[in-house]
Amino acid sequence: QVQLVESGGGLVQAGGSLRLSCAASGRTFSTYAMGWFRQAPGKEREFVATIRWSGGSIYYADSVKGRFTISRDNAKNTVYLQMNSLKPEDTAVYYCAAASRFLVRTYKFAENYDYWGQGTQVTVST
């Protein structure tokens, strides 16, 4: 069982930065792939970024590539999402998720993830 708690969301102007954190409970955190998803009002939840347990494989959605950076600290049971050059279209609730399996063909899909946090709101103003 893994419990996830996100933090770090807030209101920021376009072009600004935020760093989201996701603290995980459970001694097996280091064995899980971790992902970030987001959901804007009226839209489906979409993949943002994912990182394997070792940090050796990282993938991003095209919409955030070059602006967002995912990282993890297994000693602290925490995964991060550094978001730079934020745009109004990045406004959404951001969710952290944990997956016991990592497959290249499924990491983009929410169904691949076993545990979810409650989400943190990110609002980017013009």
PALUM-337586 format. One record per atom (N, C-alpha, C): residue in three letters; chain; atom name; x, y, z. Coordinates in steps of 0.2 Angstrom, whole numbers, plus 5000, padded with zeros to 4 digits. Layout:
@type->ala	mol->A	atom->CA	px->X	py->Y	pz->Z $
...
end
This chain:
@type->gln	mol->A	atom->N	px->5004	py->4994	pz->5000 $
@type->gln	mol->A	atom->CA	px->5000	py->5000	pz->5000 $
@type->gln	mol->A	atom->C	px->5004	py->5006	pz->5000 $
@type->val	mol->A	atom->N	px->5003	py->5011	pz->4996 $
@type->val	mol->A	atom->CA	px->5007	py->5017	pz->4995 $
@type->val	mol->A	atom->C	px->5002	py->5023	pz->4996 $
@type->gln	mol->A	atom->N	px->5003	py->5028	pz->5000 $
@type->gln	mol->A	atom->CA	px->4999	py->5034	pz->5001 $
@type->gln	mol->A	atom->C	px->5003	py->5040	pz->4998 $
@type->leu	mol->A	atom->N	px->5000	py->5044	pz->4994 $
@type->leu	mol->A	atom->CA	px->5003	py->5049	pz->4991 $
@type->leu	mol->A	atom->C	px->5000	py->5056	pz->4993 $
@type->val	mol->A	atom->N	px->5004	py->5061	pz->4994 $
@type->val	mol->A	atom->CA	px->5002	py->5068	pz->4996 $
@type->val	mol->A	atom->C	px->5006	py->5073	pz->4992 $
@type->glu	mol->A	atom->N	px->5002	py->5076	pz->4988 $
@type->glu	mol->A	atom->CA	px->5005	py->5082	pz->4984 $
@type->glu	mol->A	atom->C	px->5005	py->5088	pz->4988 $
@type->ser	mol->A	atom->N	px->5010	py->5093	pz->4986 $
@type->ser	mol->A	atom->CA	px->5010	py->5099	pz->4989 $
@type->ser	mol->A	atom->C	px->5014	py->5104	pz->4984 $
@type->gly	mol->A	atom->N	px->5014	py->5110	pz->4985 $
@type->gly	mol->A	atom->CA	px->5018	py->5115	pz->4981 $
@type->gly	mol->A	atom->C	px->5014	py->5119	pz->4976 $
@type->gly	mol->A	atom->N	px->5007	py->5117	pz->4975 $
@type->gly	mol->A	atom->CA	px->5003	py->5120	pz->4970 $
@type->gly	mol->A	atom->C	px->5002	py->5128	pz->4972 $
@type->gly	mol->A	atom->N	px->4999	py->5132	pz->4968 $
@type->gly	mol->A	atom->CA	px->4997	py->5138	pz->4969 $
@type->gly	mol->A	atom->C	px->4996	py->5142	pz->4963 $
@type->leu	mol->A	atom->N	px->4996	py->5149	pz->4964 $
@type->leu	mol->A	atom->CA	px->4995	py->5154	pz->4959 $
@type->leu	mol->A	atom->C	px->5001	py->5157	pz->4957 $
@type->val	mol->A	atom->N	px->5002	py->5157	pz->4950 $
@type->val	mol->A	atom->CA	px->5009	py->5160	pz->4948 $
@type->val	mol->A	atom->C	px->5007	py->5163	pz->4941 $
@type->gln	mol->A	atom->N	px->5011	py->5169	pz->4940 $
@type->gln	mol->A	atom->CA	px->5010	py->5172	pz->4933 $
@type->gln	mol->A	atom->C	px->5013	py->5168	pz->4927 $
@type->ala	mol->A	atom->N	px->5011	py->5169	pz->4922 $
@type->ala	mol->A	atom->CA	px->5014	py->5166	pz->4916 $
@type->ala	mol->A	atom->C	px->5021	py->5168	pz->4915 $
@type->gly	mol->A	atom->N	px->5025	py->5162	pz->4914 $
@type->gly	mol->A	atom->CA	px->5032	py->5163	pz->4914 $
@type->gly	mol->A	atom->C	px->5036	py->5161	pz->4920 $
@type->gly	mol->A	atom->N	px->5032	py->5161	pz->4925 $
@type->gly	mol->A	atom->CA	px->5035	py->5159	pz->4932 $
@type->gly	mol->A	atom->C	px->5036	py->5152	pz->4933 $
@type->ser	mol->A	atom->N	px->5038	py->5150	pz->4939 $
@type->ser	mol->A	atom->CA	px->5040	py->5143	pz->4941 $
@type->ser	mol->A	atom->C	px->5036	py->5141	pz->4947 $
@type->leu	mol->A	atom->N	px->5035	py->5134	pz->4947 $
@type->leu	mol->A	atom->CA	px->5033	py->5131	pz->4953 $
@type->leu	mol->A	atom->C	px->5036	py->5124	pz->4954 $
@type->arg	mol->A	atom->N	px->5037	py->5122	pz->4960 $
@type->arg	mol->A	atom->CA	px->5040	py->5115	pz->4961 $
@type->arg	mol->A	atom->C	px->5035	py->5111	pz->4965 $
@type->leu	mol->A	atom->N	px->5032	py->5106	pz->4962 $
@type->leu	mol->A	atom->CA	px->5027	py->5101	pz->4966 $
@type->leu	mol->A	atom->C	px->5031	py->5096	pz->4969 $
@type->ser	mol->A	atom->N	px->5029	py->5094	pz->4975 $
@type->ser	mol->A	atom->CA	px->5032	py->5088	pz->4978 $
@type->ser	mol->A	atom->C	px->5026	py->5083	pz->4979 $
@type->cys	mol->A	atom->N	px->5028	py->5077	pz->4980 $
@type->cys	mol->A	atom->CA	px->5024	py->5071	pz->4981 $
@type->cys	mol->A	atom->C	px->5027	py->5067	pz->4986 $
@type->ala	mol->A	atom->N	px->5025	py->5067	pz->4992 $
@type->ala	mol->A	atom->CA	px->5027	py->5063	pz->4998 $
@type->ala	mol->A	atom->C	px->5024	py->5056	pz->4998 $
@type->ala	mol->A	atom->N	px->5027	py->5051	pz->4998 $
@type->ala	mol->A	atom->CA	px->5024	py->5044	pz->4998 $
@type->ala	mol->A	atom->C	px->5026	py->5040	pz->5005 $
@type->ser	mol->A	atom->N	px->5021	py->5037	pz->5007 $
@type->ser	mol->A	atom->CA	px->5022	py->5032	pz->5013 $
@type->ser	mol->A	atom->C	px->5023	py->5025	pz->5010 $
@type->gly	mol->A	atom->N	px->5026	py->5021	pz->5014 $
@type->gly	mol->A	atom->CA	px->5027	py->5014	pz->5012 $
@type->gly	mol->A	atom->C	px->5034	py->5013	pz->5011 $
@type->arg	mol->A	atom->N	px->5036	py->5007	pz->5013 $
@type->arg	mol->A	atom->CA	px->5043	py->5006	pz->5012 $
@type->arg	mol->A	atom->C	px->5045	py->5003	pz->5005 $
@type->thr	mol->A	atom->N	px->5040	py->5002	pz->5001 $
@type->thr	mol->A	atom->CA	px->5042	py->5000	pz->4994 $
@type->thr	mol->A	atom->C	px->5042	py->5005	pz->4989 $
@type->phe	mol->A	atom->N	px->5042	py->5012	pz->4991 $
@type->phe	mol->A	atom->CA	px->5042	py->5017	pz->4987 $
@type->phe	mol->A	atom->C	px->5047	py->5017	pz->4981 $
@type->ser	mol->A	atom->N	px->5053	py->5015	pz->4983 $
@type->ser	mol->A	atom->CA	px->5058	py->5015	pz->4978 $
@type->ser	mol->A	atom->C	px->5057	py->5010	pz->4973 $
@type->thr	mol->A	atom->N	px->5053	py->5005	pz->4973 $
@type->thr	mol->A	atom->CA	px->5051	py->5000	pz->4968 $
@type->thr	mol->A	atom->C	px->5046	py->5002	pz->4963 $
@type->tyr	mol->A	atom->N	px->5043	py->5008	pz->4964 $
@type->tyr	mol->A	atom->CA	px->5037	py->5010	pz->4960 $
@type->tyr	mol->A	atom->C	px->5040	py->5015	pz->4955 $
@type->ala	mol->A	atom->N	px->5037	py->5015	pz->4949 $
@type->ala	mol->A	atom->CA	px->5037	py->5020	pz->4944 $
@type->ala	mol->A	atom->C	px->5033	py->5026	pz->4947 $
@type->met	mol->A	atom->N	px->5035	py->5032	pz->4946 $
@type->met	mol->A	atom->CA	px->5031	py->5038	pz->4948 $
@type->met	mol->A	atom->C	px->5029	py->5042	pz->4943 $
@type->gly	mol->A	atom->N	px->5023	py->5045	pz->4943 $
@type->gly	mol->A	atom->CA	px->5020	py->5049	pz->4937 $
@type->gly	mol->A	atom->C	px->5017	py->5055	pz->4940 $
@type->trp	mol->A	atom->N	px->5016	py->5060	pz->4935 $
@type->trp	mol->A	atom->CA	px->5012	py->5066	pz->4936 $
@type->trp	mol->A	atom->C	px->5007	py->5066	pz->4931 $
@type->phe	mol->A	atom->N	px->5001	py->5067	pz->4933 $
@type->phe	mol->A	atom->CA	px->4996	py->5069	pz->4928 $
@type->phe	mol->A	atom->C	px->4992	py->5075	pz->4930 $
@type->arg	mol->A	atom->N	px->4988	py->5078	pz->4925 $
@type->arg	mol->A	atom->CA	px->4985	py->5084	pz->4927 $
@type->arg	mol->A	atom->C	px->4978	py->5084	pz->4924 $
@type->gln	mol->A	atom->N	px->4973	py->5088	pz->4927 $
@type->gln	mol->A	atom->CA	px->4966	py->5088	pz->4924 $
@type->gln	mol->A	atom->C	px->4964	py->5095	pz->4925 $
@type->ala	mol->A	atom->N	px->4962	py->5098	pz->4919 $
@type->ala	mol->A	atom->CA	px->4960	py->5104	pz->4918 $
@type->ala	mol->A	atom->C	px->4952	py->5104	pz->4918 $
@type->pro	mol->A	atom->N	px->4948	py->5109	pz->4920 $
@type->pro	mol->A	atom->CA	px->4941	py->5109	pz->4921 $
@type->pro	mol->A	atom->C	px->4938	py->5107	pz->4914 $
@type->gly	mol->A	atom->N	px->4934	py->5102	pz->4914 $
@type->gly	mol->A	atom->CA	px->4930	py->5100	pz->4908 $
@type->gly	mol->A	atom->C	px->4935	py->5096	pz->4903 $
@type->lys	mol->A	atom->N	px->4940	py->5094	pz->4905 $
@type->lys	mol->A	atom->CA	px->4945	py->5090	pz->4901 $
@type->lys	mol->A	atom->C	px->4947	py->5083	pz->4905 $
@type->glu	mol->A	atom->N	px->4949	py->5079	pz->4901 $
@type->glu	mol->A	atom->CA	px->4951	py->5072	pz->4904 $
@type->glu	mol->A	atom->C	px->4958	py->5073	pz->4907 $
@type->arg	mol->A	atom->N	px->4959	py->5068	pz->4912 $
@type->arg	mol->A	atom->CA	px->4966	py->5068	pz->4915 $
@type->arg	mol->A	atom->C	px->4971	py->5066	pz->4910 $
@type->glu	mol->A	atom->N	px->4977	py->5070	pz->4910 $
@type->glu	mol->A	atom->CA	px->4982	py->5069	pz->4905 $
@type->glu	mol->A	atom->C	px->4988	py->5068	pz->4908 $
@type->phe	mol->A	atom->N	px->4992	py->5064	pz->4904 $
@type->phe	mol->A	atom->CA	px->4999	py->5062	pz->4907 $
@type->phe	mol->A	atom->C	px->5004	py->5068	pz->4906 $
@type->val	mol->A	atom->N	px->5008	py->5069	pz->4911 $
@type->val	mol->A	atom->CA	px->5013	py->5075	pz->4911 $
@type->val	mol->A	atom->C	px->5020	py->5072	pz->4911 $
@type->ala	mol->A	atom->N	px->5022	py->5067	pz->4915 $
@type->ala	mol->A	atom->CA	px->5029	py->5065	pz->4916 $
@type->ala	mol->A	atom->C	px->5029	py->5059	pz->4920 $
@type->thr	mol->A	atom->N	px->5034	py->5055	pz->4919 $
@type->thr	mol->A	atom->CA	px->5035	py->5049	pz->4923 $
@type->thr	mol->A	atom->C	px->5042	py->5047	pz->4924 $
@type->ile	mol->A	atom->N	px->5044	py->5043	pz->4929 $
@type->ile	mol->A	atom->CA	px->5051	py->5042	pz->4930 $
@type->ile	mol->A	atom->C	px->5051	py->5035	pz->4933 $
@type->arg	mol->A	atom->N	px->5055	py->5031	pz->4931 $
@type->arg	mol->A	atom->CA	px->5056	py->5024	pz->4934 $
@type->arg	mol->A	atom->C	px->5059	py->5024	pz->4941 $
@type->trp	mol->A	atom->N	px->5059	py->5018	pz->4944 $
@type->trp	mol->A	atom->CA	px->5061	py->5018	pz->4951 $
@type->trp	mol->A	atom->C	px->5068	py->5020	pz->4952 $
@type->ser	mol->A	atom->N	px->5072	py->5018	pz->4947 $
@type->ser	mol->A	atom->CA	px->5079	py->5020	pz->4947 $
@type->ser	mol->A	atom->C	px->5081	py->5027	pz->4945 $
@type->gly	mol->A	atom->N	px->5076	py->5030	pz->4942 $
@type->gly	mol->A	atom->CA	px->5077	py->5037	pz->4939 $
@type->gly	mol->A	atom->C	px->5080	py->5036	pz->4932 $
@type->gly	mol->A	atom->N	px->5081	py->5030	pz->4930 $
@type->gly	mol->A	atom->CA	px->5085	py->5029	pz->4924 $
@type->gly	mol->A	atom->C	px->5081	py->5030	pz->4917 $
@type->ser	mol->A	atom->N	px->5075	py->5030	pz->4918 $
@type->ser	mol->A	atom->CA	px->5070	py->5031	pz->4912 $
@type->ser	mol->A	atom->C	px->5065	py->5037	pz->4914 $
@type->ile	mol->A	atom->N	px->5065	py->5042	pz->4910 $
@type->ile	mol->A	atom->CA	px->5061	py->5048	pz->4911 $
@type->ile	mol->A	atom->C	px->5057	py->5049	pz->4904 $
@type->tyr	mol->A	atom->N	px->5051	py->5051	pz->4905 $
@type->tyr	mol->A	atom->CA	px->5047	py->5052	pz->4899 $
@type->tyr	mol->A	atom->C	px->5042	py->5058	pz->4901 $
@type->tyr	mol->A	atom->N	px->5041	py->5063	pz->4896 $
@type->tyr	mol->A	atom->CA	px->5037	py->5069	pz->4896 $
@type->tyr	mol->A	atom->C	px->5032	py->5069	pz->4891 $
@type->ala	mol->A	atom->N	px->5026	py->5072	pz->4892 $
@type->ala	mol->A	atom->CA	px->5022	py->5074	pz->4887 $
@type->ala	mol->A	atom->C	px->5025	py->5079	pz->4883 $
@type->asp	mol->A	atom->N	px->5023	py->5079	pz->4876 $
@type->asp	mol->A	atom->CA	px->5026	py->5084	pz->4872 $
@type->asp	mol->A	atom->C	px->5025	py->5091	pz->4874 $
@type->ser	mol->A	atom->N	px->5019	py->5092	pz->4877 $
@type->ser	mol->A	atom->CA	px->5017	py->5099	pz->4879 $
@type->ser	mol->A	atom->C	px->5021	py->5102	pz->4885 $
@type->val	mol->A	atom->N	px->5025	py->5098	pz->4888 $
@type->val	mol->A	atom->CA	px->5029	py->5101	pz->4894 $
@type->val	mol->A	atom->C	px->5036	py->5099	pz->4893 $
@type->lys	mol->A	atom->N	px->5038	py->5096	pz->4888 $
@type->lys	mol->A	atom->CA	px->5045	py->5094	pz->4887 $
@type->lys	mol->A	atom->C	px->5049	py->5101	pz->4886 $
@type->gly	mol->A	atom->N	px->5055	py->5101	pz->4890 $
@type->gly	mol->A	atom->CA	px->5059	py->5107	pz->4889 $
@type->gly	mol->A	atom->C	px->5057	py->5112	pz->4895 $
@type->arg	mol->A	atom->N	px->5052	py->5111	pz->4898 $
@type->arg	mol->A	atom->CA	px->5049	py->5116	pz->4903 $
@type->arg	mol->A	atom->C	px->5049	py->5113	pz->4910 $
@type->phe	mol->A	atom->N	px->5047	py->5106	pz->4910 $
@type->phe	mol->A	atom->CA	px->5046	py->5103	pz->4916 $
@type->phe	mol->A	atom->C	px->5051	py->5098	pz->4917 $
@type->thr	mol->A	atom->N	px->5053	py->5096	pz->4923 $
@type->thr	mol->A	atom->CA	px->5058	py->5091	pz->4925 $
@type->thr	mol->A	atom->C	px->5055	py->5087	pz->4931 $
@type->ile	mol->A	atom->N	px->5055	py->5081	pz->4930 $
@type->ile	mol->A	atom->CA	px->5053	py->5076	pz->4935 $
@type->ile	mol->A	atom->C	px->5059	py->5073	pz->4938 $
@type->ser	mol->A	atom->N	px->5059	py->5072	pz->4945 $
@type->ser	mol->A	atom->CA	px->5065	py->5069	pz->4948 $
@type->ser	mol->A	atom->C	px->5062	py->5065	pz->4954 $
@type->arg	mol->A	atom->N	px->5066	py->5061	pz->4957 $
@type->arg	mol->A	atom->CA	px->5064	py->5058	pz->4963 $
@type->arg	mol->A	atom->C	px->5070	py->5057	pz->4968 $
@type->asp	mol->A	atom->N	px->5068	py->5057	pz->4975 $
@type->asp	mol->A	atom->CA	px->5073	py->5055	pz->4980 $
@type->asp	mol->A	atom->C	px->5071	py->5049	pz->4984 $
@type->asn	mol->A	atom->N	px->5073	py->5044	pz->4982 $
@type->asn	mol->A	atom->CA	px->5071	py->5038	pz->4985 $
@type->asn	mol->A	atom->C	px->5072	py->5037	pz->4993 $
@type->ala	mol->A	atom->N	px->5077	py->5041	pz->4995 $
@type->ala	mol->A	atom->CA	px->5079	py->5041	pz->5002 $
@type->ala	mol->A	atom->C	px->5074	py->5045	pz->5006 $
@type->lys	mol->A	atom->N	px->5071	py->5050	pz->5003 $
@type->lys	mol->A	atom->CA	px->5065	py->5054	pz->5006 $
@type->lys	mol->A	atom->C	px->5058	py->5052	pz->5004 $
@type->asn	mol->A	atom->N	px->5058	py->5047	pz->5000 $
@type->asn	mol->A	atom->CA	px->5051	py->5044	pz->4997 $
@type->asn	mol->A	atom->C	px->5047	py->5050	pz->4994 $
@type->thr	mol->A	atom->N	px->5051	py->5054	pz->4990 $
@type->thr	mol->A	atom->CA	px->5048	py->5060	pz->4987 $
@type->thr	mol->A	atom->C	px->5049	py->5060	pz->4980 $
@type->val	mol->A	atom->N	px->5044	py->5062	pz->4976 $
@type->val	mol->A	atom->CA	px->5045	py->5064	pz->4969 $
@type->val	mol->A	atom->C	px->5043	py->5071	pz->4968 $
@type->tyr	mol->A	atom->N	px->5047	py->5074	pz->4963 $
@type->tyr	mol->A	atom->CA	px->5046	py->5081	pz->4962 $
@type->tyr	mol->A	atom->C	px->5044	py->5083	pz->4955 $
@type->leu	mol->A	atom->N	px->5041	py->5088	pz->4953 $
@type->leu	mol->A	atom->CA	px->5040	py->5091	pz->4947 $
@type->leu	mol->A	atom->C	px->5041	py->5098	pz->4947 $
@type->gln	mol->A	atom->N	px->5047	py->5100	pz->4944 $
@type->gln	mol->A	atom->CA	px->5049	py->5107	pz->4943 $
@type->gln	mol->A	atom->C	px->5046	py->5109	pz->4937 $
@type->met	mol->A	atom->N	px->5042	py->5115	pz->4937 $
@type->met	mol->A	atom->CA	px->5039	py->5117	pz->4932 $
@type->met	mol->A	atom->C	px->5041	py->5125	pz->4930 $
@type->asn	mol->A	atom->N	px->5044	py->5126	pz->4925 $
@type->asn	mol->A	atom->CA	px->5047	py->5132	pz->4923 $
@type->asn	mol->A	atom->C	px->5043	py->5135	pz->4917 $
@type->ser	mol->A	atom->N	px->5044	py->5141	pz->4915 $
@type->ser	mol->A	atom->CA	px->5040	py->5144	pz->4909 $
@type->ser	mol->A	atom->C	px->5033	py->5142	pz->4909 $
@type->leu	mol->A	atom->N	px->5030	py->5143	pz->4914 $
@type->leu	mol->A	atom->CA	px->5023	py->5141	pz->4915 $
@type->leu	mol->A	atom->C	px->5018	py->5145	pz->4910 $
@type->lys	mol->A	atom->N	px->5013	py->5142	pz->4908 $
@type->lys	mol->A	atom->CA	px->5008	py->5145	pz->4903 $
@type->lys	mol->A	atom->C	px->5001	py->5144	pz->4906 $
@type->pro	mol->A	atom->N	px->4997	py->5149	pz->4904 $
@type->pro	mol->A	atom->CA	px->4990	py->5148	pz->4906 $
@type->pro	mol->A	atom->C	px->4987	py->5141	pz->4905 $
@type->glu	mol->A	atom->N	px->4989	py->5138	pz->4899 $
@type->glu	mol->A	atom->CA	px->4986	py->5131	pz->4898 $
@type->glu	mol->A	atom->C	px->4989	py->5126	pz->4902 $
@type->asp	mol->A	atom->N	px->4994	py->5127	pz->4907 $
@type->asp	mol->A	atom->CA	px->4996	py->5123	pz->4912 $
@type->asp	mol->A	atom->C	px->4991	py->5123	pz->4918 $
@type->thr	mol->A	atom->N	px->4987	py->5127	pz->4918 $
@type->thr	mol->A	atom->CA	px->4982	py->5127	pz->4924 $
@type->thr	mol->A	atom->C	px->4978	py->5121	pz->4924 $
@type->ala	mol->A	atom->N	px->4978	py->5118	pz->4930 $
@type->ala	mol->A	atom->CA	px->4975	py->5111	pz->4931 $
@type->ala	mol->A	atom->C	px->4976	py->5109	pz->4938 $
@type->val	mol->A	atom->N	px->4973	py->5104	pz->4940 $
@type->val	mol->A	atom->CA	px->4974	py->5100	pz->4946 $
@type->val	mol->A	atom->C	px->4979	py->5095	pz->4944 $
@type->tyr	mol->A	atom->N	px->4985	py->5095	pz->4948 $
@type->tyr	mol->A	atom->CA	px->4990	py->5090	pz->4946 $
@type->tyr	mol->A	atom->C	px->4990	py->5084	pz->4951 $
@type->tyr	mol->A	atom->N	px->4991	py->5078	pz->4949 $
@type->tyr	mol->A	atom->CA	px->4990	py->5072	pz->4953 $
@type->tyr	mol->A	atom->C	px->4997	py->5068	pz->4952 $
@type->cys	mol->A	atom->N	px->4999	py->5066	pz->4958 $
@type->cys	mol->A	atom->CA	px->5005	py->5061	pz->4958 $
@type->cys	mol->A	atom->C	px->5002	py->5054	pz->4958 $
@type->ala	mol->A	atom->N	px->5005	py->5049	pz->4955 $
@type->ala	mol->A	atom->CA	px->5003	py->5043	pz->4955 $
@type->ala	mol->A	atom->C	px->5009	py->5038	pz->4955 $
@type->ala	mol->A	atom->N	px->5008	py->5032	pz->4957 $
@type->ala	mol->A	atom->CA	px->5013	py->5027	pz->4958 $
@type->ala	mol->A	atom->C	px->5011	py->5020	pz->4954 $
@type->ala	mol->A	atom->N	px->5015	py->5017	pz->4951 $
@type->ala	mol->A	atom->CA	px->5014	py->5011	pz->4947 $
@type->ala	mol->A	atom->C	px->5019	py->5006	pz->4949 $
@type->ser	mol->A	atom->N	px->5016	py->5000	pz->4950 $
@type->ser	mol->A	atom->CA	px->5020	py->4994	pz->4952 $
@type->ser	mol->A	atom->C	px->5024	py->4991	pz->4946 $
@type->arg	mol->A	atom->N	px->5021	py->4993	pz->4940 $
@type->arg	mol->A	atom->CA	px->5024	py->4991	pz->4934 $
@type->arg	mol->A	atom->C	px->5026	py->4996	pz->4929 $
@type->phe	mol->A	atom->N	px->5031	py->4996	pz->4925 $
@type->phe	mol->A	atom->CA	px->5033	py->5001	pz->4921 $
@type->phe	mol->A	atom->C	px->5034	py->4998	pz->4914 $
@type->leu	mol->A	atom->N	px->5029	py->5000	pz->4909 $
@type->leu	mol->A	atom->CA	px->5029	py->4997	pz->4902 $
@type->leu	mol->A	atom->C	px->5029	py->5003	pz->4898 $
@type->val	mol->A	atom->N	px->5034	py->5003	pz->4893 $
@type->val	mol->A	atom->CA	px->5034	py->5009	pz->4888 $
@type->val	mol->A	atom->C	px->5028	py->5010	pz->4885 $
@type->arg	mol->A	atom->N	px->5024	py->5005	pz->4883 $
@type->arg	mol->A	atom->CA	px->5018	py->5006	pz->4880 $
@type->arg	mol->A	atom->C	px->5012	py->5008	pz->4884 $
@type->thr	mol->A	atom->N	px->5013	py->5008	pz->4890 $
@type->thr	mol->A	atom->CA	px->5007	py->5010	pz->4895 $
@type->thr	mol->A	atom->C	px->5008	py->5016	pz->4900 $
@type->tyr	mol->A	atom->N	px->5014	py->5018	pz->4900 $
@type->tyr	mol->A	atom->CA	px->5016	py->5023	pz->4905 $
@type->tyr	mol->A	atom->C	px->5012	py->5029	pz->4905 $
@type->lys	mol->A	atom->N	px->5009	py->5031	pz->4899 $
@type->lys	mol->A	atom->CA	px->5005	py->5037	pz->4898 $
@type->lys	mol->A	atom->C	px->4998	py->5036	pz->4900 $
@type->phe	mol->A	atom->N	px->4996	py->5030	pz->4902 $
@type->phe	mol->A	atom->CA	px->4989	py->5029	pz->4903 $
@type->phe	mol->A	atom->C	px->4988	py->5029	pz->4911 $
@type->ala	mol->A	atom->N	px->4983	py->5032	pz->4913 $
@type->ala	mol->A	atom->CA	px->4981	py->5033	pz->4920 $
@type->ala	mol->A	atom->C	px->4980	py->5026	pz->4923 $
@type->glu	mol->A	atom->N	px->4977	py->5021	pz->4919 $
@type->glu	mol->A	atom->CA	px->4975	py->5015	pz->4921 $
@type->glu	mol->A	atom->C	px->4981	py->5010	pz->4923 $
@type->asn	mol->A	atom->N	px->4987	py->5013	pz->4921 $
@type->asn	mol->A	atom->CA	px->4993	py->5009	pz->4923 $
@type->asn	mol->A	atom->C	px->4995	py->5010	pz->4930 $
@type->tyr	mol->A	atom->N	px->4993	py->5015	pz->4933 $
@type->tyr	mol->A	atom->CA	px->4995	py->5017	pz->4940 $
@type->tyr	mol->A	atom->C	px->4990	py->5015	pz->4945 $
@type->asp	mol->A	atom->N	px->4993	py->5012	pz->4951 $
@type->asp	mol->A	atom->CA	px->4990	py->5009	pz->4956 $
@type->asp	mol->A	atom->C	px->4987	py->5014	pz->4961 $
@type->tyr	mol->A	atom->N	px->4991	py->5019	pz->4963 $
@type->tyr	mol->A	atom->CA	px->4989	py->5023	pz->4968 $
@type->tyr	mol->A	atom->C	px->4990	py->5031	pz->4966 $
@type->trp	mol->A	atom->N	px->4985	py->5035	pz->4969 $
@type->trp	mol->A	atom->CA	px->4985	py->5042	pz->4967 $
@type->trp	mol->A	atom->C	px->4984	py->5046	pz->4973 $
@type->gly	mol->A	atom->N	px->4987	py->5052	pz->4972 $
@type->gly	mol->A	atom->CA	px->4986	py->5057	pz->4977 $
@type->gly	mol->A	atom->C	px->4980	py->5061	pz->4977 $
@type->gln	mol->A	atom->N	px->4979	py->5066	pz->4981 $
@type->gln	mol->A	atom->CA	px->4972	py->5069	pz->4981 $
@type->gln	mol->A	atom->C	px->4973	py->5075	pz->4976 $
@type->gly	mol->A	atom->N	px->4979	py->5077	pz->4974 $
@type->gly	mol->A	atom->CA	px->4979	py->5082	pz->4969 $
@type->gly	mol->A	atom->C	px->4981	py->5089	pz->4972 $
@type->thr	mol->A	atom->N	px->4984	py->5093	pz->4968 $
@type->thr	mol->A	atom->CA	px->4986	py->5100	pz->4970 $
@type->thr	mol->A	atom->C	px->4984	py->5105	pz->4964 $
@type->gln	mol->A	atom->N	px->4981	py->5111	pz->4966 $
@type->gln	mol->A	atom->CA	px->4979	py->5115	pz->4961 $
@type->gln	mol->A	atom->C	px->4985	py->5120	pz->4959 $
@type->val	mol->A	atom->N	px->4986	py->5120	pz->4952 $
@type->val	mol->A	atom->CA	px->4991	py->5125	pz->4949 $
@type->val	mol->A	atom->C	px->4987	py->5130	pz->4945 $
@type->thr	mol->A	atom->N	px->4987	py->5136	pz->4946 $
@type->thr	mol->A	atom->CA	px->4984	py->5141	pz->4942 $
@type->thr	mol->A	atom->C	px->4989	py->5146	pz->4939 $
@type->val	mol->A	atom->N	px->4989	py->5147	pz->4933 $
@type->val	mol->A	atom->CA	px->4994	py->5151	pz->4929 $
@type->val	mol->A	atom->C	px->4990	py->5157	pz->4926 $
@type->ser	mol->A	atom->N	px->4991	py->5163	pz->4929 $
@type->ser	mol->A	atom->CA	px->4988	py->5169	pz->4926 $
@type->ser	mol->A	atom->C	px->4991	py->5172	pz->4921 $
@type->thr	mol->A	atom->N	px->4988	py->5176	pz->4916 $
@type->thr	mol->A	atom->CA	px->4991	py->5179	pz->4911 $
@type->thr	mol->A	atom->C	px->4994	py->5186	pz->4913 $
end
